[in-house]
């Protein structure tokens, strides 16, 4: 969804900031509340949602979200725009009339009854919090009713706009003053010493000169913290497997301070191209990018590296508040596809580390099968590694996220950070 939004905005480069923000709010909001919207619409329409034309379904969701969750546009204007959109997209008069009839009923507040928690508690939570029923079942079994409900609610709150400061070029205090001159208010993050939260904006952030100069990038505070666990230092040789668009890569480059070697690998060419642009903007030198399948042998000399960061592909259940489309895209059966790939990546990374080398495993999911169980499976076949609880340069305010066993975990329901998991392994 992020790529589709970016492409749409590139096609309309002169769209005013307010309209760009409104577009993002609509897309994110519809995906965040889609399960609840579908339940309500299904109870008001004479036609099942699955039998509706896809455009009819999407127009109903878009208008329903505005009617139920926003107060920026009057109801009559929402209905009028829905009708215009339906006609512009070539829907038939009958379909336009159907959309109008459903939305008129919705606008009057004539909603279907909520599911009864006493009859079907899973469905009741699913509709109330707009999460899939299979995930509700898993979280109730794992966390219990109170914590599960807190996590569900946290996923529907709008996350803060968090950035990481490029310490190769500036520092947080200087950047706060620079941003103020560009029409943006910012304050320090609670846990990351290199993070800021944007609290007010007068212009599109990606159009700010400070962004173009590579003084900052968007990154959740949890993602900032896990990179500290790599304990990267000038002169080291480090590899990041699964570098994506280079968020953590730029942080690792800062730790090296231009001394040593940083190798960034990813399977997707497009992500590597984005990573290259970010690294160039960041002023990060001595970084090599490589396209490779990290589940297979890598073209890197064995026992060469001081540290390897495995940013593993995962279900993403810890970042639902930023990527709400995962709630309807991910299926429960998909969960089984991640651990084999994650374990294979760890196994390939293991051979690259010299004795005493540090292996950092990172995911953004809540699933033990993708986190603790992957680490346990790896250690079972690699006795030369051990799990440690060494925080390295992890900032003191964040050390409470490091459990006695050594696992690092954050969660949006307790600290307003995305849900990250990390484990540090040392090669004996």
C-alpha positions as CSV (number, residue, x, y, z in Angstrom):
1,X,0.0,0.0,0.0
2,X,2.9,2.4,0.8
3,X,4.3,1.9,-2.7
4,X,0.9,2.6,-4.3
5,X,0.4,5.7,-2.3
6,X,3.8,7.0,-3.2
7,X,3.2,6.3,-6.9
8,X,-0.1,8.2,-6.7
9,X,1.5,11.2,-5.1
10,X,4.3,11.2,-7.6
11,X,1.7,11.5,-10.4
12,X,0.3,14.6,-8.7
13,X,3.4,16.5,-7.5
14,X,1.6,19.8,-7.0
15,X,-1.2,18.5,-4.8
16,X,-1.5,20.8,-1.8
17,X,-0.2,19.5,1.5
18,X,-3.6,19.5,3.1
19,X,-5.0,17.3,0.3
20,X,-2.0,15.0,0.4
21,X,-2.6,14.6,4.1
22,X,-6.3,14.0,3.6
23,X,-5.6,11.3,1.0
24,X,-3.3,9.5,3.4
25,X,-5.9,9.8,6.2
26,X,-8.6,8.3,3.9
27,X,-6.5,5.4,2.7
28,X,-5.0,4.5,6.1
29,X,-8.4,5.0,7.8
30,X,-10.3,2.8,5.4
31,X,-7.7,0.0,5.8
32,X,-7.5,0.5,9.5
33,X,-11.3,0.1,10.0
34,X,-12.1,-2.1,7.0
35,X,-13.3,-5.1,8.9
36,X,-15.7,-3.0,11.0
37,X,-16.9,-1.0,8.0
38,X,-17.6,-4.2,6.1
39,X,-19.6,-5.6,9.0
40,X,-21.7,-2.5,9.2
41,X,-22.2,-2.2,5.5
42,X,-23.2,-5.9,5.2
43,X,-25.9,-5.3,7.8
44,X,-27.3,-2.4,5.8
45,X,-27.1,-3.6,2.2
46,X,-29.5,-5.9,0.4
47,X,-26.6,-7.4,-1.5
48,X,-23.7,-9.4,0.1
49,X,-20.4,-7.5,0.0
50,X,-18.7,-10.4,-1.9
51,X,-21.3,-10.0,-4.7
52,X,-20.8,-6.3,-5.1
53,X,-18.8,-4.8,-7.9
54,X,-15.3,-4.0,-6.4
55,X,-15.7,-0.3,-7.1
56,X,-19.1,-0.2,-5.4
57,X,-17.6,-1.9,-2.4
58,X,-14.6,0.5,-2.3
59,X,-16.8,3.6,-2.7
60,X,-19.0,2.5,0.1
61,X,-16.0,1.9,2.4
62,X,-14.5,5.3,1.6
63,X,-17.8,7.2,2.2
64,X,-18.6,5.1,5.3
65,X,-15.3,5.8,6.9
66,X,-15.8,9.6,6.4
67,X,-19.3,9.4,7.8
68,X,-18.4,7.4,10.9
69,X,-14.9,8.6,11.7
70,X,-14.3,12.1,10.3
71,X,-16.1,15.4,10.7
72,X,-14.2,17.4,8.1
73,X,-16.8,17.0,5.3
74,X,-20.6,17.4,5.7
75,X,-22.6,14.2,5.1
76,X,-24.5,15.6,2.1
77,X,-21.1,16.4,0.5
78,X,-19.8,12.9,1.2
79,X,-22.9,11.4,-0.5
80,X,-22.6,13.8,-3.4
81,X,-19.0,13.0,-4.0
82,X,-19.6,9.2,-3.7
83,X,-22.3,9.5,-6.4
84,X,-20.0,11.6,-8.7
85,X,-17.2,9.1,-8.3
86,X,-19.4,6.2,-9.1
87,X,-20.6,7.9,-12.3
88,X,-17.0,9.0,-13.3
89,X,-15.9,5.4,-12.9
90,X,-18.6,4.1,-15.2
91,X,-20.9,2.4,-12.8
92,X,-24.5,1.8,-13.9
93,X,-27.4,4.0,-12.7
94,X,-28.6,1.1,-10.6
95,X,-25.2,0.8,-8.9
96,X,-25.1,4.5,-8.3
97,X,-28.6,4.3,-6.7
98,X,-27.6,1.4,-4.6
99,X,-24.6,3.3,-3.2
100,X,-26.8,6.3,-2.5
101,X,-29.4,4.3,-0.7
102,X,-26.9,2.5,1.6
103,X,-25.1,5.8,2.5
104,X,-28.3,7.7,3.2
105,X,-29.3,5.1,5.7
106,X,-25.8,5.2,7.2
107,X,-25.9,9.0,7.4
108,X,-29.0,8.8,9.5
109,X,-27.3,6.7,12.1
110,X,-29.5,3.6,11.4
111,X,-26.7,1.1,12.1
112,X,-27.1,-2.7,12.5
113,X,-26.6,-4.0,16.1
114,X,-23.1,-4.8,17.3
115,X,-22.3,-8.5,17.9
116,X,-23.2,-9.7,21.4
117,X,-20.0,-10.5,23.3
118,X,-21.9,-13.1,25.4
119,X,-22.9,-15.0,22.2
120,X,-19.7,-14.6,20.1
121,X,-16.9,-12.8,22.0
122,X,-14.4,-13.3,19.1
123,X,-16.7,-11.7,16.5
124,X,-17.5,-8.9,19.0
125,X,-13.9,-8.0,19.4
126,X,-13.2,-8.4,15.7
127,X,-15.9,-5.9,14.8
128,X,-15.2,-3.5,17.6
129,X,-11.4,-3.3,16.9
130,X,-11.4,-4.2,13.2
131,X,-9.0,-7.1,13.5
132,X,-9.4,-10.5,11.9
133,X,-11.0,-13.2,14.0
134,X,-8.1,-15.6,13.6
135,X,-5.7,-13.0,15.2
136,X,-8.2,-12.3,18.0
137,X,-8.2,-16.0,18.9
138,X,-4.4,-16.2,19.0
139,X,-4.0,-13.0,21.1
140,X,-6.7,-14.0,23.6
141,X,-5.0,-17.4,24.1
142,X,-1.6,-15.8,24.4
143,X,-2.2,-12.6,26.3
144,X,-5.6,-13.0,28.0
145,X,-8.6,-10.6,27.5
146,X,-7.2,-7.5,29.1
147,X,-3.9,-7.3,27.3
148,X,-5.3,-8.5,24.0
149,X,-7.9,-5.7,24.1
150,X,-5.1,-3.2,24.9
151,X,-3.1,-4.4,21.9
152,X,-6.1,-4.2,19.6
153,X,-6.9,-0.7,20.7
154,X,-3.3,0.4,20.3
155,X,-3.2,-0.8,16.7
156,X,-6.0,1.6,15.8
157,X,-4.4,4.7,17.3
158,X,-2.6,7.0,14.9
159,X,1.2,6.5,15.4
160,X,3.4,9.5,16.0
161,X,5.5,11.0,13.2
162,X,9.0,9.9,14.3
163,X,12.2,10.7,12.6
164,X,15.9,9.7,13.2
165,X,18.5,12.4,13.1
166,X,21.6,12.0,10.9
167,X,24.4,12.4,13.4
168,X,27.0,12.4,10.6
169,X,25.7,15.9,9.7
170,X,23.9,17.4,12.7
171,X,22.5,16.6,16.2
172,X,18.9,16.5,17.6
173,X,19.1,20.0,19.2
174,X,20.4,21.7,16.1
175,X,17.8,19.9,13.9
176,X,14.9,21.0,16.2
177,X,15.9,24.6,15.5
178,X,16.4,23.9,11.8
179,X,12.9,22.3,11.6
180,X,11.3,25.2,13.4
181,X,12.6,27.5,10.6
182,X,11.0,25.2,8.1
183,X,7.6,25.3,9.7
184,X,7.8,22.0,11.7
185,X,7.7,21.6,15.5
186,X,9.6,18.7,17.0
187,X,10.6,17.3,20.4
188,X,13.0,14.6,21.6
189,X,11.9,11.0,21.7
190,X,11.5,9.3,25.1
191,X,13.9,6.4,24.5
192,X,16.0,7.1,21.4
193,X,18.7,9.8,21.8
194,X,18.8,10.3,18.0
195,X,15.0,10.4,17.5
196,X,12.5,13.3,17.3
197,X,8.7,13.4,17.1
198,X,7.2,15.9,14.7
199,X,4.3,17.5,16.5
200,X,3.2,20.2,14.0
201,X,3.8,20.7,10.2
202,X,3.2,23.6,7.9
203,X,4.5,21.9,4.8
204,X,4.9,18.4,3.4
205,X,7.8,17.0,5.4
206,X,9.5,15.3,2.4
207,X,9.7,18.6,0.6
208,X,11.6,20.3,3.5
209,X,15.2,21.3,2.6
210,X,16.4,19.5,5.7
211,X,15.1,16.2,4.4
212,X,16.6,16.8,0.9
213,X,19.9,17.4,2.6
214,X,19.8,14.1,4.4
215,X,19.5,15.5,7.9
216,X,16.7,13.0,8.9
217,X,14.5,10.2,7.8
218,X,11.2,8.7,9.0
219,X,11.8,5.8,11.3
220,X,9.8,4.5,14.3
221,X,11.5,4.8,17.6
222,X,11.5,1.0,18.1
223,X,13.4,0.5,14.8
224,X,15.9,3.1,16.0
225,X,16.5,1.2,19.2
226,X,17.1,-2.3,17.8
227,X,20.0,-1.1,15.7
228,X,21.9,0.0,18.8
229,X,22.0,-3.7,19.8
230,X,24.4,-4.4,16.9
231,X,27.0,-2.5,18.9
232,X,28.5,-1.3,15.6
233,X,31.7,0.8,16.0
234,X,34.2,2.5,13.7
235,X,36.6,0.1,11.9
236,X,34.3,-2.9,12.0
237,X,33.1,-5.0,9.1
238,X,29.3,-5.3,9.3
239,X,26.6,-6.8,7.0
240,X,22.9,-6.2,7.1
241,X,20.8,-8.9,5.6
242,X,17.3,-7.7,4.5
243,X,18.3,-4.0,4.4
244,X,15.0,-2.9,2.6
245,X,15.1,0.8,1.9
246,X,18.0,1.4,4.1
247,X,16.6,2.8,7.3
248,X,18.7,0.7,9.7
249,X,21.5,0.7,7.1
250,X,22.0,4.5,7.5
251,X,22.1,4.0,11.2
252,X,24.8,1.3,10.9
253,X,26.7,3.6,8.6
254,X,26.7,6.3,11.3
255,X,28.1,3.9,13.8
256,X,31.0,3.1,11.5
257,X,31.6,6.8,11.0
258,X,33.3,6.2,7.6
259,X,35.7,3.7,9.0
260,X,35.4,0.0,8.2
261,X,33.0,-1.7,5.8
262,X,29.2,-2.0,5.6
263,X,27.6,-4.6,3.3
264,X,23.8,-4.2,2.7
265,X,21.9,-7.1,1.1
266,X,18.4,-7.5,-0.1
267,X,16.5,-9.7,-2.5
268,X,14.4,-6.9,-4.1
269,X,16.1,-4.7,-6.7
270,X,13.6,-1.8,-6.1
271,X,14.4,-1.7,-2.4
272,X,18.1,-1.6,-3.1
273,X,17.6,1.3,-5.4
274,X,15.8,3.2,-2.7
275,X,18.5,2.2,-0.2
276,X,21.2,3.6,-2.5
277,X,19.4,6.9,-2.8
278,X,18.9,7.1,1.0
279,X,22.6,6.3,1.6
280,X,23.7,8.9,-0.9
281,X,21.5,11.5,0.7
282,X,22.8,10.4,4.1
283,X,26.4,10.9,3.2
284,X,27.2,7.3,4.2
285,X,30.4,6.1,2.7
286,X,32.0,2.7,2.6
287,X,28.7,0.9,2.0
288,X,28.3,-1.8,-0.6
289,X,24.9,-2.9,-1.8
290,X,24.3,-6.4,-3.1
291,X,21.2,-8.1,-4.5
292,X,21.1,-11.7,-3.1
293,X,18.8,-14.4,-1.7
294,X,20.0,-14.6,1.8
295,X,18.5,-18.1,2.4
296,X,21.2,-19.4,0.0
297,X,25.0,-19.2,0.3
298,X,26.2,-15.6,0.1
299,X,29.2,-14.3,-1.8
300,X,31.0,-13.2,1.3
301,X,34.1,-14.7,2.8
302,X,33.4,-16.9,5.9
303,X,34.4,-15.6,9.3
304,X,35.1,-12.2,7.9
305,X,32.6,-10.0,9.8
306,X,32.4,-8.4,13.2
307,X,28.6,-8.2,13.2
308,X,25.7,-9.3,11.0
309,X,22.2,-7.8,11.3
310,X,19.4,-10.1,10.0
311,X,16.4,-7.9,9.4
312,X,14.1,-10.9,8.8
313,X,11.0,-10.9,6.6
314,X,8.0,-11.5,8.9
315,X,4.3,-11.3,9.3
316,X,4.5,-7.6,10.4
317,X,2.0,-8.0,13.3
318,X,3.9,-5.6,15.4
319,X,3.5,-2.7,12.9
320,X,-0.3,-2.9,12.2
321,X,-0.8,0.7,13.3
322,X,1.5,1.9,10.5
323,X,0.5,-0.8,8.0
324,X,-3.2,-1.5,8.7
325,X,-3.6,-3.2,5.3
326,X,-1.8,-6.3,6.9
327,X,-5.0,-7.0,8.8
328,X,-6.9,-8.0,5.7
329,X,-4.0,-9.1,3.5
330,X,-2.4,-11.6,5.9
331,X,-4.0,-15.0,6.4
332,X,-3.4,-17.3,9.3
333,X,-2.0,-19.9,7.1
334,X,0.6,-17.4,5.9
335,X,2.3,-17.5,9.3
336,X,3.8,-20.9,8.6
337,X,5.7,-19.5,5.6
338,X,8.0,-17.2,7.6
339,X,10.0,-19.3,10.1
340,X,11.7,-21.5,7.5
341,X,13.0,-18.5,5.6
342,X,14.0,-16.7,8.8
343,X,15.9,-19.7,10.1
344,X,17.6,-20.2,6.7
345,X,18.8,-16.6,6.8
346,X,20.2,-17.0,10.3
347,X,22.1,-20.1,9.2
348,X,23.6,-18.3,6.2
349,X,24.6,-15.4,8.3
350,X,26.3,-17.6,11.0
351,X,29.2,-18.6,8.8
352,X,30.1,-15.0,8.0
353,X,30.9,-14.1,11.6
354,X,34.4,-14.3,13.1
355,X,34.8,-15.7,16.6
356,X,33.4,-13.2,19.1
357,X,31.2,-11.7,16.3
358,X,27.7,-10.4,17.1
359,X,24.6,-11.7,15.3
360,X,21.5,-9.5,15.7
361,X,18.1,-11.0,14.7
362,X,15.3,-8.5,14.2
363,X,11.6,-8.8,13.3
364,X,8.5,-6.6,13.6
365,X,6.1,-9.3,14.7
366,X,4.5,-10.6,17.9
367,X,4.6,-14.2,16.9
368,X,6.8,-16.5,19.1
369,X,7.1,-18.9,16.2
370,X,8.9,-16.1,14.2
371,X,10.8,-14.9,17.2
372,X,11.8,-17.0,20.3
373,X,11.2,-20.3,18.5
374,X,13.4,-19.4,15.5
375,X,16.2,-18.5,17.9
376,X,15.8,-21.7,19.8
377,X,15.8,-23.8,16.6
378,X,19.0,-22.0,15.5
379,X,20.8,-22.5,18.7
380,X,19.9,-26.2,18.8
381,X,22.0,-26.7,15.6
382,X,24.6,-24.1,16.2
383,X,26.2,-24.7,19.6
384,X,29.0,-22.3,18.8
385,X,26.5,-19.4,19.4
386,X,24.9,-18.3,22.6
387,X,22.1,-15.8,23.4
388,X,23.2,-12.9,25.5
389,X,21.4,-10.0,27.3
390,X,24.2,-7.5,26.6
391,X,22.6,-4.2,25.7
392,X,25.7,-2.8,24.1
393,X,25.2,0.9,23.5
394,X,21.4,0.6,23.9
395,X,20.3,3.9,25.5
396,X,19.6,3.4,29.3
397,X,15.9,4.5,29.1
398,X,15.3,1.6,26.6
399,X,17.0,-1.2,28.6
400,X,13.8,-2.1,30.3
401,X,12.8,-3.6,26.9
402,X,15.6,-6.2,27.3
403,X,14.3,-9.3,29.1
404,X,16.5,-11.3,31.4
405,X,16.7,-14.1,28.8
406,X,18.1,-11.6,26.3
407,X,15.1,-10.9,24.1
408,X,14.3,-7.3,23.3
409,X,10.7,-6.4,22.8
410,X,8.6,-3.3,22.3
411,X,4.9,-2.9,21.9
412,X,2.5,0.0,20.9
413,X,0.1,-0.7,23.8
414,X,2.6,0.1,26.6
415,X,5.1,2.7,25.2
416,X,3.7,3.9,21.9
417,X,6.5,2.2,19.9
418,X,6.0,-0.2,17.1
419,X,6.3,-3.9,18.1
420,X,9.8,-5.0,17.5
421,X,11.6,-8.2,18.6
422,X,15.4,-8.6,18.7
423,X,17.9,-11.2,19.9
424,X,21.7,-10.9,20.2
425,X,23.8,-14.0,19.6
426,X,27.6,-14.2,20.1
427,X,29.8,-16.6,18.3
428,X,32.1,-18.2,20.8
